[in-house]
Amino acid sequence: MTQDDWREALKSEKKFNDFIVNYFKKHKQLSGNYDIPAYYEHYTVKLDSNDGLIITLTTGMNQGGSSVLPYKQTEKMSIEDFRRLLLHKKFADEKMSLADVFQVLAGVPDKD
């Protein structure tokens, strides 16, 4: 799949559903993280045949030497709701959308 294929899949509910199902046939889960000196996020995304996507997010504060318990949250989301989130959510890096982040993590190559 190319970057153009990925962008086209985002525009179509059916094409995106096919992309996600095919991705998770080849990969058990999608994992990623975001770490800065004071804060971290670690997440996994899995496909469940009954519930759609299962997203687990663990967040916490990095406070030199003090022990702060991480917060773990699990959400269930349909593939279509996830597609809509990808289309509309922006990350801390205002130039990078969640769709861009997923593209990188899923290994969809950029245009050459």
C-alpha positions as CSV (number, residue, x, y, z in Angstrom):
1,M,0.0,0.0,0.0
2,T,1.3,3.4,-0.9
3,Q,0.7,6.8,0.8
4,D,-1.9,7.6,-1.9
5,D,-3.7,4.3,-1.2
6,W,-3.7,5.1,2.5
7,R,-5.1,8.6,1.9
8,E,-7.8,7.2,-0.4
9,A,-8.7,4.5,2.2
10,L,-9.3,7.2,4.8
11,K,-11.9,8.8,2.5
12,S,-14.0,5.6,2.3
13,E,-15.7,3.7,5.1
14,K,-15.4,0.4,3.2
15,K,-11.8,0.9,2.0
16,F,-10.7,1.9,5.4
17,N,-12.4,-1.1,7.0
18,D,-10.7,-3.4,4.5
19,F,-7.3,-1.7,5.3
20,I,-7.7,-2.2,9.1
21,V,-8.9,-5.8,8.8
22,N,-6.0,-6.6,6.5
23,Y,-3.5,-4.8,8.7
24,F,-4.5,-6.8,11.8
25,K,-4.5,-10.1,9.8
26,K,-0.7,-9.5,9.4
27,H,0.0,-7.9,12.8
28,K,-1.2,-8.9,16.2
29,Q,-1.3,-5.4,17.5
30,L,-0.2,-1.8,16.8
31,S,2.0,-0.3,19.6
32,G,3.4,3.1,20.0
33,N,4.5,5.7,22.6
34,Y,5.1,9.3,23.2
35,D,7.7,10.3,25.7
36,I,8.9,13.7,26.9
37,P,10.9,14.3,30.1
38,A,7.8,15.1,32.2
39,Y,5.1,12.9,30.6
40,Y,4.6,9.6,28.7
41,E,1.9,7.7,26.8
42,H,2.1,4.1,25.7
43,Y,-0.7,2.6,23.7
44,T,-1.7,-0.6,21.9
45,V,-4.5,-1.2,19.4
46,K,-5.9,-4.6,18.7
47,L,-8.8,-5.8,16.4
48,D,-11.6,-7.7,18.1
49,S,-14.2,-9.4,15.9
50,N,-17.0,-8.4,18.2
51,D,-16.0,-5.0,19.5
52,G,-14.0,-3.5,16.7
53,L,-10.8,-1.9,17.9
54,I,-9.6,-2.2,21.5
55,I,-7.3,0.7,22.4
56,T,-5.3,0.6,25.6
57,L,-3.6,3.8,26.7
58,T,-1.2,4.1,29.7
59,T,-0.2,7.6,30.7
60,G,2.0,8.9,33.5
61,M,4.2,11.6,34.8
62,N,8.0,11.3,34.9
63,Q,8.9,13.0,38.2
64,G,12.5,12.5,39.1
65,G,12.7,9.9,41.8
66,S,9.1,10.1,43.0
67,S,6.9,7.2,42.2
68,V,3.7,8.2,40.3
69,L,1.3,5.4,39.4
70,P,0.5,5.3,35.8
71,Y,-3.1,5.6,34.6
72,K,-4.4,2.8,32.3
73,Q,-7.5,3.2,30.2
74,T,-9.1,0.8,27.7
75,E,-11.6,1.9,25.1
76,K,-13.6,0.0,22.5
77,M,-14.2,1.7,19.2
78,S,-15.7,0.8,15.9
79,I,-13.5,0.9,12.8
80,E,-15.6,3.7,11.4
81,D,-15.4,5.7,14.6
82,F,-11.6,5.3,14.5
83,R,-11.5,6.4,10.8
84,R,-13.4,9.6,11.8
85,L,-11.0,10.2,14.7
86,L,-8.1,9.9,12.3
87,L,-9.7,12.4,10.0
88,H,-10.3,15.0,12.7
89,K,-7.9,14.6,15.6
90,K,-4.7,16.7,15.8
91,F,-1.7,15.8,17.9
92,A,0.6,18.0,20.0
93,D,2.7,18.5,16.8
94,E,0.2,20.7,15.0
95,K,1.7,19.6,11.6
96,M,1.0,15.9,12.3
97,S,-2.4,14.4,12.5
98,L,-3.4,11.1,14.1
99,A,-3.7,9.7,10.5
100,D,0.0,10.7,9.9
101,V,1.0,9.0,13.1
102,F,-0.9,5.8,12.3
103,Q,0.5,5.8,8.8
104,V,4.1,5.9,10.2
105,L,3.4,3.2,12.9
106,A,1.6,0.9,10.4
107,G,4.5,1.2,8.0
108,V,2.7,2.8,5.1
109,P,5.5,4.3,3.0
110,D,5.6,8.0,2.0
111,K,5.6,8.9,-1.6
112,D,9.0,8.5,-3.3
